[in-house]
Amino acid sequence: MYSPILPGIQHIADEMISLRRQLHAHPELGFEEFNTSRLVSEKLQAWGYEVHHGIGGTGVVATLRCGKGPSIGLRADMDALPIQETGTQPWASRIDGKMHACGHDGHTAILLAAACELARSRRFSGTLHLFFQPAEEGHGGSGAKRMLDEGLFQRFPCDAIFALHNMPGIPLGKLGFRAGAFMASTDTITIRVHGTGGHGAWPQRAIDPVVVAASLVMALQTIVSRNVSPLDTAVVTVGALLAGDAANVIPASAELRLTVRALKAEVRELLHLRIRQLAEQQAAAYGAHADITFEHGYPVLINDDIITHQASLLARECLGAVNVLEDLPPLTGSEDFAYWLEQVPGCYFIVGNGDGEGSCMVHNPGYDFNDEALPLAASFWVHLVEYWLAKDDVAAHTSR
């Protein structure tokens, strides 16, 4: 069995952890990752990579060629979130209202650590592309989609692509995999109910959109329970209901804002259809009418069956079977790496961020990436590149 942490990674671990904390202290939102991109580019150029800037706005692509063979791509996301950090560690965010609440600082440092070791050792034969992506969180649009729209895989073709994400609640030292549909599609739907405003003392002279909206909130819950198969996964959440600002005034309109998730394209379409039907018909039943706006988000993330199986087998060799979760339950979170997997087969997997006291979920103001996960994840990146681009036999991975 391979050593879980490579000596070369262990040698630079403190430096990479320091870099991670530097990124954490200086978070940048999607498409604003100017300093992060500059730091990433400087490191990669110093290690001998061919570096391309400004792809998808602030994205960076680095290429290292070493002999003949296939090509693979590894992705890290770089953006932070518009959240005020509550942590008190010395490397806490120094930017008000912004923090690395999802661990993208850790993902960037992990890939940089692997990049450093791969440039030093060069124990592979083929082409390695490293993708440092902006705007995964979707604020201002998808960075992954924007990179695709600018011809990412035409310029940097890959036979397989990979990405990882840390996961609080999964113990340190463990990796998790799932073939097929792994993360949900996400859409934002806005329903505006238009009634007739009036005085709260004479409701009979108005058409109350608040009553319509309240009824619609409950009716929407029946879509998952009565229209979607019990064997399928779907989420319809009303995250906001906005209407009026005075107790004695019936407003003229009300607005509902929904997040909608699914793990199958056909279920996604069904949700859209039933939401529209219920909104229009429920409003009409009260004498009001509804306008529905769909904001299509990320598609379902679908891991390639064969590549994911091979990656999980490699993880068993590197970490031992006890540290590999081979059939994780699907997640109803979403991820724009899904766009890339629609064009190139690959695998998106999970790295344990710890489950002990003080561990909290991502997108929480108290979250912090667990630095102990960095050397193990970086070592696995190196093992994966060397496995997929085997120096002695470029097709070795197909026989495992």
C-alpha positions in Angstrom: 0.0 0.0 0.0 1.2 3.5 -0.8 2.1 5.8 2.1 -1.0 8.1 2.6 1.2 11.2 2.6 4.1 11.5 0.2 7.5 12.6 1.6 7.6 15.5 -1.0 4.2 16.7 0.2 5.1 16.4 3.8 8.2 18.5 3.2 6.2 21.4 1.9 3.1 21.0 4.0 3.9 23.8 6.4 4.5 26.2 3.5 1.2 25.2 1.8 -0.8 25.5 5.1 0.7 29.0 5.5 -0.4 29.8 1.9 -3.9 28.5 2.7 -4.2 30.7 5.7 -3.0 33.7 3.6 -5.8 33.0 1.1 -8.3 32.6 4.0 -7.3 36.0 5.4 -7.8 37.7 2.0 -11.0 36.3 0.5 -12.3 37.4 -2.9 -15.7 36.8 -4.3 -16.5 35.3 -7.7 -14.9 36.9 -10.7 -13.0 39.2 -8.3 -10.2 36.7 -7.5 -7.5 39.0 -8.9 -4.9 38.6 -6.0 -5.6 34.9 -5.7 -5.1 34.3 -9.4 -1.9 36.3 -9.3 -0.5 34.3 -6.4 -1.5 31.0 -8.0 0.1 32.1 -11.4 3.3 33.2 -9.7 3.7 29.8 -7.9 3.0 27.8 -11.0 5.3 29.7 -13.2 8.1 29.4 -10.7 7.6 25.6 -10.8 7.9 25.4 -14.6 4.3 25.3 -15.7 3.0 26.9 -18.8 0.4 29.3 -17.4 -2.6 30.9 -19.0 -4.4 33.8 -17.3 -7.8 35.4 -17.6 -9.8 32.4 -18.7 -13.4 32.8 -17.6 -12.5 36.2 -16.2 -10.0 35.4 -13.4 -9.4 31.7 -14.1 -5.9 30.2 -14.4 -4.9 27.2 -16.4 -1.5 25.6 -15.9 -0.1 22.9 -18.2 2.8 20.5 -17.6 3.9 18.1 -20.3 6.1 15.1 -19.5 6.5 12.6 -22.4 3.7 11.1 -24.5 0.4 9.9 -23.2 -3.1 10.9 -22.3 -4.1 14.2 -20.8 -6.1 14.8 -17.6 -7.3 17.8 -15.7 -7.6 18.6 -12.0 -9.8 21.5 -10.8 -9.7 23.7 -7.8 -12.2 26.6 -7.1 -10.9 29.9 -5.7 -13.9 32.1 -4.7 -15.2 33.1 -1.3 -18.7 33.9 0.0 -20.4 37.1 1.0 -20.5 36.1 4.7 -19.2 37.9 7.8 -16.7 35.5 9.5 -17.1 34.9 13.3 -13.9 32.9 13.7 -11.2 34.4 15.9 -8.1 32.5 14.5 -5.1 34.7 13.5 -5.8 34.0 9.8 -9.5 35.0 10.0 -10.9 37.1 7.2 -9.6 40.7 7.1 -12.3 41.7 4.6 -15.7 42.7 6.1 -18.5 40.7 4.7 -16.4 38.2 2.9 -15.0 34.9 4.0 -13.8 31.5 2.7 -16.8 29.7 4.2 -16.7 26.7 1.8 -13.0 25.8 1.9 -12.0 26.9 -1.6 -8.9 28.4 0.0 -8.1 24.8 1.1 -8.9 23.4 -2.4 -6.6 25.9 -4.0 -3.7 25.1 -1.6 -4.2 21.4 -2.0 -3.8 21.6 -5.8 -0.9 24.0 -5.5 0.9 21.5 -3.2 0.3 18.7 -5.6 1.4 20.9 -8.5 4.7 21.6 -6.7 5.4 17.9 -6.1 4.4 16.8 -9.6 6.7 19.5 -11.1 9.5 18.2 -9.0 9.1 14.5 -9.4 7.6 14.3 -13.0 6.8 10.6 -12.5 4.2 10.5 -15.3 3.9 10.4 -19.0 1.4 12.6 -20.6 -0.2 16.1 -20.2 -1.4 17.5 -17.0 -3.8 20.5 -16.9 -4.5 22.3 -13.7 -7.7 24.4 -13.6 -8.0 27.1 -11.0 -11.6 28.2 -11.5 -13.4 31.4 -10.4 -17.0 31.8 -9.2 -18.1 28.3 -8.3 -20.5 29.7 -5.8 -22.5 31.3 -8.6 -22.6 34.9 -7.5 -22.5 36.7 -10.8 -22.7 33.5 -12.8 -20.9 30.2 -13.0 -17.2 30.3 -13.5 -17.1 26.8 -14.8 -19.6 27.6 -17.5 -17.8 30.8 -18.5 -14.6 29.0 -18.9 -16.4 26.4 -21.1 -17.9 29.2 -23.2 -14.4 30.5 -23.8 -13.4 27.2 -25.3 -11.7 25.5 -22.3 -11.6 22.0 -23.5 -10.8 23.0 -27.1 -7.7 24.8 -25.8 -6.9 22.3 -23.1 -8.3 18.9 -24.1 -8.6 16.2 -21.4 -9.3 12.5 -21.5 -10.5 12.7 -17.9 -11.2 15.4 -15.3 -11.3 15.4 -11.5 -12.3 17.7 -8.7 -12.6 17.4 -4.9 -14.5 19.1 -2.1 -14.0 19.0 1.6 -16.9 17.8 3.7 -17.3 18.5 7.4 -18.9 15.6 9.2 -16.7 13.1 7.4 -13.6 12.1 9.5 -10.2 13.3 8.6 -8.2 10.8 6.5 -11.2 9.5 4.6 -12.2 10.0 0.9 -15.7 9.5 -0.4 -16.9 8.5 -3.9 -20.2 7.9 -5.7 -20.6 6.9 -9.4 -23.5 8.4 -11.4 -25.7 11.2 -10.1 -23.9 12.7 -7.1 -25.0 16.3 -6.7 -28.3 17.9 -7.5 -29.4 20.3 -10.2 -30.3 23.7 -8.8 -32.8 26.3 -10.0 -34.2 29.5 -8.5 -37.8 30.2 -9.2 -39.6 33.4 -8.3 -43.4 33.6 -8.1 -45.1 37.0 -8.0 -48.7 36.9 -6.9 -50.7 39.9 -8.1 -53.9 40.7 -6.2 -55.7 43.9 -5.3 -54.6 46.0 -2.4 -56.8 47.5 0.2 -57.5 48.4 3.8 -57.1 45.5 6.2 -60.4 46.4 7.8 -62.3 45.7 4.6 -60.7 42.6 3.1 -63.8 41.9 1.1 -62.9 44.8 -1.2 -59.4 43.4 -1.9 -57.9 40.3 -3.4 -55.3 39.4 -0.7 -52.0 38.1 -2.3 -50.7 37.1 1.2 -53.5 34.5 1.5 -52.7 33.2 -1.9 -49.0 33.0 -1.2 -49.6 31.3 2.2 -51.9 28.7 0.5 -49.3 28.3 -2.3 -46.5 27.6 0.2 -48.4 24.6 1.5 -49.6 23.4 -2.0 -46.0 23.4 -3.3 -45.1 20.8 -0.7 -47.3 18.3 -2.3 -45.2 18.2 -5.5 -42.5 16.2 -3.8 -44.8 14.1 -1.7 -47.4 13.4 -4.4 -45.9 14.0 -7.9 -42.4 12.8 -7.6 -41.7 9.1 -7.2 -40.8 8.1 -3.6 -37.7 6.5 -5.2 -36.4 9.8 -6.6 -34.9 12.8 -4.8 -36.4 16.2 -5.1 -36.4 19.4 -3.0 -38.8 22.4 -3.3 -37.9 25.0 -0.6 -39.6 28.4 -0.3 -36.8 30.4 1.2 -38.5 33.8 1.1 -42.0 35.2 1.2 -42.1 38.9 0.8 -45.4 40.9 1.1 -46.5 44.2 2.7 -45.0 46.2 5.5 -48.1 47.4 7.6 -50.5 45.4 9.7 -53.6 47.2 8.4 -52.8 47.2 4.7 -53.5 44.4 2.3 -50.7 44.7 -0.3 -51.2 44.5 -4.0 -48.6 41.7 -4.5 -46.6 39.1 -2.8 -43.4 37.3 -3.9 -42.1 33.8 -3.2 -38.6 32.7 -3.9 -37.8 29.0 -4.2 -34.8 26.8 -4.5 -35.5 23.6 -6.5 -33.3 20.6 -6.6 -33.3 17.2 -8.4 -31.0 14.3 -9.2 -32.6 13.5 -12.5 -33.2 15.7 -15.5 -36.7 14.4 -15.9 -37.6 15.1 -12.3 -36.2 18.6 -12.7 -38.6 19.1 -15.7 -41.5 17.7 -13.7 -40.8 20.1 -10.8 -40.8 23.1 -13.2 -44.1 22.0 -14.7 -45.9 21.4 -11.5 -44.7 24.6 -9.9 -46.0 26.6 -12.8 -49.3 24.8 -12.8 -49.9 25.2 -9.1 -48.9 28.8 -9.0 -51.1 29.8 -11.8 -54.1 27.7 -10.8 -53.9 28.5 -7.1 -53.8 32.2 -7.8 -56.7 31.9 -10.2 -58.7 30.1 -7.5 -58.5 33.2 -5.4 -59.1 35.7 -8.2 -55.4 36.7 -8.4 -52.8 35.9 -11.0 -49.2 34.8 -10.8 -46.1 35.4 -12.9 -43.3 32.8 -12.7 -39.7 33.4 -13.5 -37.2 30.5 -13.8 -33.5 31.1 -13.3 -31.8 27.9 -14.4 -28.8 26.9 -12.3 -26.3 24.1 -12.4 -27.2 20.7 -13.9 -27.1 17.4 -12.1 -23.5 16.4 -11.5 -22.9 12.9 -12.9 -19.7 11.0 -12.2 -18.4 8.6 -14.9 -19.0 5.0 -13.6 -15.7 3.5 -14.7 -13.5 6.5 -13.8 -15.1 6.8 -10.4 -14.6 3.1 -9.7 -10.9 3.3 -10.7 -10.4 6.4 -8.6 -11.9 4.7 -5.5 -9.8 1.6 -6.1 -6.7 3.8 -6.2 -7.8 5.5 -2.9 -8.1 2.0 -1.3 -4.5 1.3 -2.3 -3.3 4.7 -1.0 -5.3 5.0 2.2 -6.6 1.5 3.0 -10.1 0.2 2.4 -11.3 1.4 5.9 -10.7 5.0 4.8 -12.6 5.0 1.6 -16.4 5.5 1.4 -17.2 4.0 -2.0 -20.9 4.6 -2.2 -21.7 7.9 -0.6 -25.4 9.0 -0.6 -26.1 11.6 -3.2 -26.0 15.2 -2.1 -28.7 17.8 -2.7 -26.1 20.6 -2.8 -25.0 21.6 -6.3 -21.7 22.2 -8.1 -20.8 23.8 -11.4 -18.2 21.2 -12.1 -21.3 19.4 -13.4 -21.1 21.5 -16.6 -17.6 20.1 -17.3 -18.7 16.5 -16.7 -21.3 17.0 -19.4 -18.4 17.3 -21.9 -15.6 15.2 -20.4 -15.9 12.1 -18.3 -14.5 12.4 -14.8 -15.0 12.1 -11.1 -15.9 14.6 -8.3 -15.1 13.2 -4.8 -15.2 14.2 -1.2 -12.3 14.8 1.3 -13.1 14.4 5.0 -12.8 17.7 6.9 -13.3 16.3 10.3 -16.2 15.4 12.5 -15.0 16.3 16.0 -15.9 19.1 18.4 -15.8 22.5 16.7 -16.5 21.1 13.2 -19.3 23.0 11.5 -20.8 22.8 8.1 -19.7 24.9 5.1 -21.4 28.2 4.4 -21.4 28.8 8.2 -19.8 32.0 9.6 -17.8 29.8 12.0 -16.4 27.4 9.4 -12.7 26.9 8.7 -10.9 24.5 6.4 -9.1 21.8 8.4 -5.4 22.1 7.5 -4.7 18.5 8.5 -6.7 17.4 5.4 -4.3 19.3 3.1 -1.3 16.9 2.8 -3.4 13.8 2.4 -5.6 15.3 -0.3 -2.5 16.7 -2.1 -0.8 13.3 -1.9 -3.8 11.7 -3.4 -3.8 14.2 -6.3 -0.2 13.2 -7.0 -1.0 9.5 -6.8 -4.0 10.0 -9.2 -1.9 11.8 -11.8 0.8 9.2 -11.7 -1.8 6.4 -11.9 -3.7 7.9 -14.8 -0.5 9.0 -16.7 1.5 5.9 -15.8 5.1 6.4 -16.9 5.8 2.8 -17.9 2.4 2.0 -19.3 0.0 4.9 -20.2 -2.9 2.4 -20.3 -2.0 0.8 -16.9 -5.1 2.2 -15.2 -7.5 0.4 -17.6 -6.3 -3.0 -16.3 -6.7 -2.4 -12.6 
